[in-house]
């Protein structure tokens, strides 16, 4: 856990992600990364010099076999307020719109629902579980599929809703997140989405893994390029 805290604190401090008195809402999908983010922020809250409040929100997308009660028990154990927000996102994406490429619409709807849920709780800081590998994968996706140099930002401000999005896991490799989730026995909830694992992002993950195998250190160099190129604001703190 100490190494996880060092990754998270480095990100929080470097990019001024959390200010004193903030109410931070963690978007908990049930996957390993969002759960690692949740427990790490809960531990950080105990000693961070800028006191902050922490809550967690899971979006119920409408899959009948999803059971979030283990996450509720975890939140009770670590003293985090937990909410499940019911949505009709599955129905909209697959039954009404019948999307052949559903990921983009689903992501857009999930973002909106999560932001609204945070605002309902009185929170204006939403924490997302994107890790270091996600930074590299997003950078590569922008390059290969969009023909541009781009990435998400460590901190984003949505002026239309007055919400900050923060990503405290940007220095944590996915392999470490996976190992920590297993060591802590975190209650990972399997994704029931029929498109899971069959996406452009999965293709890029496999491509990056191959590049790393053939060119050891590729991922480190790619992340360094993102930071030194100030892609997505990675080169400088971006929250006052």
NORCOR-V637519 format. One record per backbone hydrogen bond with DSSP energy under -1.0 kcal/mol. CO is the residue of the C=O (numbers start at 1). NH is the residue of the N-H. Records with the same first field share a line. If there is no record, write none. Layout:
CO = NH  NH
//
This chain:
1 = 5
2 = 6
3 = 7
4 = 8
5 = 9
6 = 10
7 = 11
8 = 12
9 = 13
10 = 14
11 = 15
12 = 17
19 = 22
22 = 53
23 = 125
24 = 55
25 = 127
26 = 57
30 = 189
31 = 35
32 = 36
33 = 37
34 = 38
35 = 39
36 = 40
37 = 41
38 = 42
39 = 43
40 = 44
41 = 45
43 = 46
44 = 47  48
51 = 21
53 = 24
55 = 26
56 = 83
57 = 28
58 = 85
60 = 87
61 = 90
63 = 66
68 = 72
69 = 73
70 = 74
71 = 75
72 = 76
73 = 77
74 = 78
75 = 80
81 = 56
83 = 58
85 = 60
88 = 92
89 = 93
90 = 94
91 = 95  96
92 = 97
93 = 99
102 = 106
103 = 107
104 = 108
105 = 109
106 = 110
107 = 111
108 = 112
109 = 113
110 = 114
111 = 115
112 = 116
113 = 117
114 = 118
115 = 119
116 = 120
117 = 121
118 = 123
119 = 122
124 = 164
125 = 25
126 = 166
127 = 27
131 = 135
132 = 136
133 = 137
134 = 138
135 = 139
136 = 140
137 = 141
138 = 142
139 = 143
140 = 144
141 = 145
142 = 146  148
154 = 167
156 = 165
157 = 159
158 = 162  163
163 = 158
164 = 126
165 = 156
166 = 128
167 = 170
169 = 172
172 = 132
173 = 177
174 = 178
175 = 179
176 = 180
177 = 181
178 = 182
179 = 183
180 = 184
181 = 186
186 = 188
193 = 196
195 = 198
199 = 203
200 = 204
201 = 205
202 = 206
203 = 207
204 = 208
205 = 209
206 = 210
207 = 211
208 = 212
209 = 213
210 = 214
211 = 215
215 = 218
217 = 221
218 = 222
219 = 223
220 = 224
221 = 225
222 = 226
223 = 227
224 = 228
225 = 229
226 = 231
227 = 230
230 = 233
231 = 234
233 = 236
//
